[in-house]
Amino acid sequence: MTSNLQVRAGQFNQAARQGAYILIALLLPRLGVPRSVIGQWETLLFLGYVLGFGWTTGLLQGFLVRMGDLAGARATRFARRAVGTTALFSAGLLLAAAAFHGPLFRLLQLDGEPLGWPFFFLLLFSRWPGFCFEQALLLAGRVGWLTVYSVANALGLLLSLLLPLYLGHDMLYAMRWLAGFAGAKALGLMLWAWFSSPGPVEESYPAQMTEWLRQSRPLVAYASVAALVTAVDPWIVNYWSGGDEEVFAIFRYGVRELPLLAALISGMTVVAIPLIGRDTPAGLDLLRRQSRQLFHYVFALSLLMMLTAHWWWTLVFTPVFADSLPIFRTYLLVVGCRLVFAMTVLTALKQTRSIYLWGLAELVVNVVLSLALAPRFGLQGIIWATVIASYFHELCLVLYLRFRTGTAWQSYADLRWYAGYLLVLFGAYYWML
C-alpha cells in the first residue's frame, strides 16, 4: 500500500462526508425549507462543532501519533479500544449537554431551542467515534472497506434527512429519520469495537488509554482553543443580531469552506503525521510534494470562485442567500491559512506542549478586532477580523516550529508557489471590492 494511495483514500472519505453536508445546504432551500428553519439546522451544526471539535480533533491527532508507534495486532487492538473509549466520552458529554441544554443554549446566544436538537445529538454520538474508525481502516491499508463505509455513510446521511422532506414532511419528521440512521451507525461501530476477534494483550486497557490521553492532552488543549477561535465569530454574530436565525443563516452560508478543502487536507495529514514521526526527512518530503499539488488546485479554484461568484451564487444557493456573497468572497482569503502545515509537523514531532498559547493569542486578536469592526462593518467586519487573526496564528506556528526544531518552512512547503498564489488571491479580492 503506497502513501499516495492512502492519501487519496483518506481524501475520498473526507470528501464524501463533507460533500453530503454541502448537498444538504444546497438542497434545503430548493425543498422549500424556510430560511428560519435552515438557520436552526445551521445552529445545530455550529452546536456540534462547539461541543466536539476540540476534544475529538486532539484525540484523533494523538490517535495518529500513537498508531505510528504501534504495528500489527497491537495497533488493531488499540484502534478498537479507542473507538469504544471515544464512544464513552461522547455519551457522557452529550448526556451532560442535554441535562443542561438551557444554560448551554443561552451561553451560545441562541434564541430558544434549535429544532430537533435531541435527534441531532444522536447523530453526534454516531459521528465522533467514527473518526477513529475511519483512520484505523485507512492506516491498516483497508482502502476498499473505507470506500464502502464512506459511500454508505454519505448516502445514509443524505437520504435519511432529504428524502422525507422531498416527500412533503416537515424538518422535525426528517430529523427523526436522521436519528434512526445515526442509531444504526452507532450500533455498528460499537459491535466492531467491543465484539471483535481478540488479539495479543501486551498492554492493559487502562495503560493503553492512559498513554493515548497523555499524548493527546496538549493537542486537545490546542484544538479546544482553536474551536473557541472559530466559535467566537458565530457567538459575536448572535450577540450582534440578537439571536436572529435568518442573520445567522446568512452568515453561515457565507463562511462555508472551499468545497472539499478540509477533505483534501485531512486525507494528506492523516498519512503524513505517522510518516514524519517514523522517518522525518521522508515525511517532510511527502508533505512538501503533496501540499504543492494542493496549492495548484486550491488556489486556482479559490481565484475562479472569487472572480465568478456574482454569476453563479444565486443559482446555486437561491436568491434567499444573496446577502451571503460578500461574506463568502472575504472568507475565501482564509484559504491561504489552511495550506500552512506547521501544526502538522509540530504534531508529528510531538512538539505540542505549549502550542495552545498561540491559539489563545489568535483568540484575543480575533475578539478584539471583531468587537472593533462589527459595529461599523457588520458581518463583513467580523470576517475581516477572522482573516487577520488566522494569518497571525499561522505565522506564529511557523516561527515556533523553526525555533523549537530548526525545521524551516521551505522544508515542508514550496514557498515560491505559495507566495505567488497568495499575492494573486489578495489582488483579486481587492479588485472585486
N, C-alpha and C positions, 0 to 999 in steps of 0.2 A: 504494500500500500504506500504510494508516494505521498509526500507532503502536499503537492499541488492538488491531488485528487481529494485529499481530506479537506483542504481549504474550500474546494468547490462544493463538496457535500455539506460542509458547515454553512456556507453561504446560501445554498439552496434551502436548508432547513430554516434559517432565519428569514429568508425572503418569503417562504411560504406563509409563515406566521404573520410577518408584517404586511404582506400582500393581502391577507384576509382582512385585517383591520382597515387597510386602505380602501378595499372594496366596500366594506360596511359604510365607511364615511361617504363614499361616492353614491351609494345606492339608497341610503336613508332618505335624503331629500326627494329622490325620484319615486320612492314608495309612498310619498305623501305624509311622511312623519313631520310634525310641526317643528319649527326651529327651537321652540322652548323645550320640547321633548328631546331633540338632538342635543341640546345643551345639557340636559340631565345625563344622557349617555356619556357625553364628553366629561362631565363631572365625575362619573363613576370611573372612567379611565384615569383621570387625574388622581382620584382617591386611591386606586390600585397602585399607582406609581408612588404616592406618598407612603403608603403602608409597606410596600415591598421592595422598592428599588435598592435602598441602602444595604439592607442585610442580605438580600438574595444575590446582589452583584458581588459583594465582598466574599460571601461564602463560595460563590461559583468561581471567582478568581483563585481563592485558596484551594478549591477543589482541583483546578487545573494544575496549580503548582504541586499539590500533593500527588496527583496522578503521574506527574513527571518523575516522581521519586519512586513509584511502585511499578510493578510489572506482573503480567500473567494473572494467576488466580488471586493474588493479593490485591491487585488493582480492581478486579471484578468484585471481590467481596467488599472492598472499601466503597465502591460506587453504589452498590445496593444498599449498604448501610447509610450512605449519605442521602440517598433518596428518601429512605424511611425517616431519618432524622429531620430532614427539611420538611417533610410532611407533618411531623410532630410540632416543629416550630410554627409552621403555617397555621395549624389548627389552633394552637394556643393564642397566637396573635389575633387571628380573626374572631375567635370567641371573645377575647378581651375588647376588641374594637366594636363587636356587636353589642356587648353589655354596656359599653359607654359611648354608644353611637351619637347620642345627643350632644354631649360636650365636644366630641370629635368634630361633628359637622359644624358646630358653632366656631370652633377654633379655626377651621378652614374657611370661615366666612361664607358658608353655604346658606342659601335662602331656603331652609326646610330640608326634608329628607329626599335624596335622589330616588327616582322611580325604580323600584325593584332591587334595591341595594342588597337585601339578603341573598337573592339569586346570584347577583354578581360576586358576592363573597365566595360562593361555592365555585364559581369559575376561577377565582384567585387561588383557591385551595388546590385545584387541579393543575393550575399553571406553574406555580412556584416549584414544586418537586420535579416537574417535568424538565426544568432546565438542566439539572444534574443528569437525568436520564438521557437527554439528548446528547450531552457531551460525552457521557460514558460510551454510548454507541459509536460516536464519532472517533474517539481516541482508541477504541478497540478495533477500528477498521471495519465495522459493520455498516458500510455505506448503504447497502440495499435496504436493510431494516430501517435505517434512519430515513431514507427517502420515503418508504411506505408510511412510516409514522408521520412524517411531515405533511404528506398529502392528506392522510386521514384526519389529522388534527385540524388543518386549514379548512377542509370541506365540512367537517363536523361543526366548526365554529360558524361558518357562513350559513349553512343550511338550517341549523337549529335556530338562528336568530332571524334570518331574512325570509325563509320560506313561510312561516306563519304570517309575517307582515304582507307578503305577496298575496296570500290567501285571504286577506282582509281583516286579520285580527289586530288587536292593539299591541303596543310595545310591552306592556306588562305580561300579556299572554305569551309573547315571543320569548321573553326572558325566562319564563318557566321552562320552555323547551331548551333554552340555552343551559339552564341549571341541570336539566336531565342529561344533556351531553357531557357537562362537566363532571357530574357524579360518576358516569360510566368511565370516563377517562381516569378519574382519581382512583377508582376501584382497580382498574387495570395496572396502574403504577404501583399500587400497594401490593398487589399479587406478585408483581415482578420483584419487588424489594424484599418481601417477607417470606415468600414461599418458593425461593429459588433453590437450585441444587447447591448443597454446601461445598465450600472449598476448604483449603487448609486454614487453621485458626492459629496463626502465629501470634496475632495480636488480639486482645480482647476488644469488645465493642467500646467500652469506656476509653480505653487507651487510644484507639484509632480516632474516635470522635474528638477527644481532648486535643490531640495533636493537630487535627484539622482546624478546630476552633482557635487554637493558639496561633497557627499561621494566618488564619483569616481575620483575626481581631483588628489589626491595623487597616486591613483592606475594607472591612465593614465600617470602620470609623471614617475612612476617606469617602467611601461610596455614600454613606449617610449624609455627610456634609455636602457632597455633590447633589444628592437628592434635594436637600434643603435649598441649594442654589437654584435648581430647576423649579422647585415648587414655589419659590418666593414670587416669581412672575405671576402665576395664576392667583396666588394669595393677594398680591397687590391689585390685580385686575378685579377680583371680587370685592376687595376693600374700596377701591376707587369707584366701582359701578354700583355699590350697594347690593352685591349678590345677584345682579341681573343675569338671568340664564342666557338670554339672547346675546348680550355683550360677551359673555364667557364663550359661547359657541363661535362667535366671530373671531375672537382671539385664538381659540384652539384650532380652528380651520386654517388660520394664517400661519401658525407656528409649526406646521407639520414638517417633519424631516424630509429631505430629498428622498424620493422613492427608493426603497431598498438599501439606503446608505448604511443603516445600522446592521443590516444583514451581511453586507459585503465586508464591513469592518470586523464584526464579531466572528464571522467564519474564518477570517485570516488570523485574528489574535488567538483564537482557541488552539490553533496548531502552533503558532509562534511562541507562546509562553512556555509550554513544556520543552520545546526545542532549544530556546535560549537558555533555559535552566540547565539542560544537559550539555549543550555544545554552543557556547555563546557566539563565537565567530560565525558558525553556520546559521544560527538562528537570526542574528542581526542581518546577515546577507539575504536570508529568505524574506525578512520583514522589509528590507530596502527594495528588493525586486517586486514583491507583491504590492507594496504601497505605491511604487511608481506606476504600476498598471492602474491602481485606483485613481491616481491623480488624473490620468488621461480621461477616464470615464466620468469621474465625479465632477471635476471642474468644468469639463466640456458640457455636461448635462446641466450643471448649475447655470452656466452662461446662457445656454439655449433657453432654459426655462425663464430666466430673468428677462431676457430680451423679447420673448414672445408671449409672456403670460397674459398681456392685455387682450390677446386674440382668443386664447383658449380657456381662461379661468372660469368665466360664467358658463361656458359649455360643459365643463367638467363638474363644477360644484353648484351649478344653477345660479341665477341672479340673487337667490336668497343670501348667498355669501359673497357678493361682490365687494362688500366693505373689507373683506379679509385680504384682498390683493396687495395693498401697500405693505401690510404686515408680513405677508409671505415673501415679498421681494427683499425686505430688510433682513428677515430671518435666514435667507439663503447665505448671507455673509458668514454665518456661523460654520458653514461647511469647512472653511479653512482650519478651524479648531479641531474638527473631527479627524483630520488627517495628520495630526501631530501625535506620534506614538510613544512619547516619552513615558507615559504611565504604563504602557505595555511592557517596556524594558525594565522599568523600576519594579514592577510586579514579578517578572521572571527572575530578576536578580535578587529578589527578597529585600529590597531597599525601601520598605514601606512603613517603617516605624513612625515617622513624623510627617508623612505626606498630607495627613488631614489638615495640617496647619495651612497649607496652600489653598485647600478648599475653603477654609474659613476666611482667608484673605479675599478670595473671589466673592464669597457671600457678602462680605462687608462692602466691597466695591459695588456689587450689583444692587444691594439695597439702597445705599446712599445715592447712587446715580438714578435709580428708578424713582425714588421719592422726590428727587430734584427735578426730573424731566417729565414725570407723569402729569403734574398739574397743568403744564403748558402744552405738551405734545400728545397727551393721552396714551393710547395703546402703542403708538409709534415710539414714544419716548421710552417706554418700558423695554421694548425690543432693542433700541439703541444701547441702553444700559447693559442688556444681556450680551450683546456683541462685544462691547468694550471689555467687560469683566471676563468673558471667555478667553479672549486673546491674552489678556493679562495673566490668567491662570496657566495657560499652556506655556507661555514664555517662562514663567516661574519653574514649571516642571522640567523644561529643557535645561535650564541653568542648574537646577538642583541635581539632576542626573549627571551632568558634567562634573559638578563639584564632588559628588559622593563616589562616583565610579570612574571618572575620567572618560566616559563614553560620549563622544562628540555626536552632535545632531546628524552630521553627514554620514555617520556610520550606519544609520538605520533609516535614512531618508535621502532622496535625491533632491537637494536644495535648489538646484538650478530650475528644475521643472516646477517645484513647489512655489518658489518666489515669483516666477514668471506668471504662472496661472493666478496666483493671489492678486497681483497687481492688476491684471486684466479684469478679474472679478469685481474688485472695488471700483475700477474705472467704469465698468459697465453700469454698476449701481448708481454712481454719480451722474452718469449720462441720462439715466432713466428717471431721475428725480424731477 
